[in-house]
C-alpha cells in the first residue's frame, strides 16, 4: 500500500534556512525546533562540547533580552528552551502554546543570533556544565555508552562527545565561543521544524524578522564517512557495583541504505528474544536489549546488566546464532513489525517528537516526505532480509564491560 500524501505539512525556505511546518489544529500546543546540522562533524578533539556550551551560555543574556530578562520571560510564559546535542545535529527548541508562540520564538532566535556571552556569566555556566559532567562520570550507563562510542568509532567523528568532556569544557575560552557563534550560526546550517496549531504566514514572518536575517552561509549537509572496517575489541573497567554492565556495538548501514530498516527490525526481533530468554525465563537481568541507534550511520549492539555475565553472554550468543541461521516465521514477523510500529509512535507522539521525525527524514533522505514511507518500509522487510542483515552487520563487536572483571570470560566475548 502506498503512503498517503501528507497534506498537512509544507516546506519553504527563508534566506537558505529550510522550514518544515506541520499544521495540527487538534489543540493549541506548538513545538518549534531548530536543528543545527552537522553535530560532531563541526567539532575537533579540542572543541568537543563547544556548541552545547554556547547555547547554555546564551541563556544568560542576549542583545534583545539582556541579563535575566530572557529567563524571566520564558518562566512567565511557562516554557523551557532546551538544547540537546547529538551526533548529527543539536536540537534547540521549545514547546509552548499558540497564544505565546511569537514571544517564545523571538527569545529562541535571539539566543542563536546575539548571545551576550558575558565573561562572568560564561564562567557560571562552565561551572554548572562541569558539575553535570562529573556527575555523569559516576553513573554506569553514561560511562559505558561513552566508552562504547569511543571504542567503536576510533578516529571517526562519532567518537567525539557532543556534550563535551571535562578537559574540553575547562579549556574552551569566551573568545572561542564568540568565534564559533559568528562562523557557525548561519541560515544554511539550520533546519526549523514547527508542529502545531500555527499558520504558515505567521511562521514565515517570524523567521524573516529573526533567523532569516542571519548570514546565509554555504553549509550543505553530508553524512559522516563510513567507519573503518570492524575489528573486535574489549575494554574492561573495574567497578564495585551490585551488577555488571555489558555493551557490545557494531556499525550498521547508512540511513539511505535499504538495509537500515531491515536492521532496525532485526534488532527488534533480537531484543524480544533476549527479553524472553534472559529476563522472563531465567530472571538474569532487569535490563536487556539489542539497541538500534538512529543516526546517519546506524549503530546496533547488545546490552545487559547482570550478576551472571558469562551465562547471559552465552544465551545472547545462542540467540544471535539463531537469528543468523534460521528464518523467522513470516506471520510472527508481521505481528512483531506491527507491534514495533505501535510502540515507536507511542514513544514519539509529542509535537516535538514529530518534529524530530520529520527532521530525520529531511536530513537523512533530503525530503521530509520520506517520513511518510516509514511504516511501508518496515512492512516490506522479509524474513530473508532479517537473516541477511544479521549476518552482514552483527559481527566483530566492540565490547565495554563495567563491573567485576573476575566474572567475565573473555573467550565468550570473543565469540561475538
VENRASUL-V831031 format. One record per run of one state. SS is the DSSP state (A for helix, B for strand, O for the rest). FROM is the first residue (numbers start at 1). TO is the last residue. If there is no record, write none. Layout:
ss=[SS;SS]
from=[FROM;FROM]
to=[TO;TO]
This chain:
ss=[O;B;O;B;O;B;O;A;O;A;O;A;O;B;O;A;O;B;O;B;A;O;B;O;A;O;A;O;A;O;A;O;A;O;A;B;O;A;O;A;O;B;O;B;O;A;O;B;O;B;O;B;O;A;O;A;O;A;O;A;O;A;O;B;O;A;O;A;O]
from=[1;9;15;17;24;29;38;39;43;45;48;50;61;62;63;69;78;82;86;89;98;114;115;116;119;137;140;153;157;160;166;172;174;185;187;190;197;200;210;211;214;233;239;244;255;259;281;287;290;292;294;297;307;309;326;330;347;351;366;368;380;383;394;398;404;405;408;410;414]
to=[8;14;16;23;28;37;38;42;44;47;49;60;61;62;68;77;81;85;88;97;113;114;115;118;136;139;152;156;159;165;171;173;184;186;189;196;199;209;210;213;232;238;243;254;258;280;286;289;291;293;296;306;308;325;329;346;350;365;367;379;382;393;397;403;404;407;409;413;416]
